[in-house]
Amino acid sequence: MTEGTLKYPSPKGHKPTRRDFLVLTASAVSAVGAAYFAWPFLDSMNPAADVLAQSTIDVDLSPIPEGQAITVVWRGKPIFVRHRTAEEIRVAEQTPLSELLDPETDQARVKKGHAQWLIVVGVCTHLGCIPTGNKSTQNRGKYGGWHCPCHGSLYDTSGRVRRGPAPLNFYVPPYVFLTDTHIRIGTDEVNDG
């Protein structure tokens, strides 16, 4: 073997060659080029501005009389906002967990200090039907909450399933009270920014 030609260069004492420099430069240019072309594709996966605008919704609770409910749409789903009566709250709080198909206390489903307001996603957890009972003229079922007309599931005034085939309670979306009469659905933290 002649001096300066190594069949397998060793890390120790190896002097960088022009070939090493060209390989390193070509690799760096390739990586930057790949990132340049990949960025628009990756950026297109971010939610559009109209989707981000729908990620939260503010609701004014002041026009909802006690015992009544409204439906708002959040992320394409109906949200039931119910102003519960003192009797509805009392019955929901005193219901034994052993009587529930999906045991959950009423206190876990409402915000502390705002037990009169129940906010739930109004979609039956069986097959996705929209239950009746959000209007006082509609069938609210045996438990005074909601009745699913598709297969007969019944929910109480806390949105808990009492009779199936629905396996789960109504989902409680993330929300926060901005004031005593305004909520923001879609977040559990206040951010007025």
N, C-alpha and C positions, 0 to 999 in steps of 0.2 A: 504494500500500500504506500502510495506516495504522500508526502506531507500536504495537508490542506484538503485532502479528499477523505471523507469519512463515510463509510458505508451506512452506519447507524450513528448519527451524531448523539453525543451524550449531553445531558443538560449542563454538566459542569464543563466549563471551558469552551462551550459552543459559542462561536462568534456568529451573530446574525448575518445572514446573507441577503443579497438582493431579492432572492426568491422568497425568503421569509417576510420581507417588507411588502412585496407585491401580494402575497397571500393575505397578510393582515389587512392591507389597504382594501383589497377586493372584498374581503369579508365584511369590513366596516361599511363600505359603500352598499353592499348587498343588503345588510341589515337595515340601514337607513332607507333604502329604496323600498324594501318590503313594508316597513312601518308607514312610509308615505302612501303607499297604495292600499294598505290595510285600514288606515285610519278612517276614511269615508265609510267603509263597510261597517266597522265597529261603531262609529258614531251614529249610523243609521239605526242601530238597535236601541238607542236611547228613546224614551217616550217623547212623542210630539208635544208641542205647546198646548194643543187643545186637550190632550190626555192629562197633562199635568194640571190644567185648570180644573178638570173634573176630579182630581184626586182629593180635594176637600170641598165641603159645601157648608155654608153658614145658614143656620135656621133660626128664625125669630119665633120664640115660643109664646109670646104675649097674646096672639090672637086665638090660641087654642083653649077653649073652655074646659073646665074640669069635667072628666068623664068622656071627653072626646079625643079623637086622634086625627092625625093627618098622615099623608104619604108623600115623601119626597124621594127623588131619585139620586142615588150616589153610585157612581161607577156602573151604571146601567142596572142597578138593583133597587127594588122598592125598599125604602126605610120607613118603618112604622114608628111614629113619634106619638106616644100616648100620654095624656095628662090624667094620671090615675086619681081616683077618689080616695079618701081616707079609708073607706070600707074595702076597696080593692087592695090597698096596701096592707091593711090588717090581715085580710084573708091570705094574701100571698106570703106574708111573713110567718103566719102561724101554720102553714101547710107542712105536715111532717115530711121529711126527706124520704121516708120509707114509702110514701105514696107516689113518688116521682119516678118516671122511667129513666130520666137522666138527672140524678140528684144534684141540685145546686140551690143555694140559698137565694132569697130575693135580694138580700143586701149585696151579694156578689154580682148582681146583674144591673145595679143602678149605682150612680155616683153618691158618695156620702154627702148628706145634707140636701139631696135632691131626689128623695125617694118617690116623689109624685111624678117624676118623668121617667118613662121607660122608652129606650131607643133600641130597636132591634131590626135586623134584616128580615123583611117580611116575605121569606121564601120557605116553604115547607121543606123540612130536612129529609123527607121521604123521597120525593121525585121532583122537587122544584116547583110545585104549583104555588099560586098566590092565594093564601087563605083569606076568607072573608072575616069580617068583624072589626075592621078599622073604622067603619061608619056605624053609628049607633043603630041604624035601621037594618044592618046586616046581622046574620046569624053569628053569634059569638060563642055558641056551644054551651055545654053544661058548666064549664068553669069560668065563663064570662070573658074569656080572652079572644081566641080566634078559632075558626073551624075551617079545615081544609076540605073543600068540596070534592076533590079528586078521589080520596080514599078514606076520608073520615077522621083524620087525626085531629085531636083537640089540644089546644094550648090554653094555659091559664093567663091571668093578668100580669104575670111576670115573664110571659113568653116561654114558659117551660112546657114541654110536651107532657100531657097527662094521659092521653090514650092514643095508641099508635095505629098504623104501622110506622109513623115517623120515629126514628131512633134517638134523635137529639133535640135539644132545645133550640129555639131561634138563636142565631148568632148575634152577639152584641158587638157592633162595630166600634172601632176606636173613636172616641169623641171627648170633647172637653167643653166645660162651661166657660164662655168668655165673660158673661155676666149672668145674673139670675134668670134672664129671659132670652139669652142668645147662646147657641151651641155651635161648635164647629165639628162636623163629622169628617173623619178621615185622618185624624191625628189625636194623640192623647197628650199633647203639649201645646201651650199657647205660644204662637209665633205670629205676631202682627206685622213682621218685617215686610 
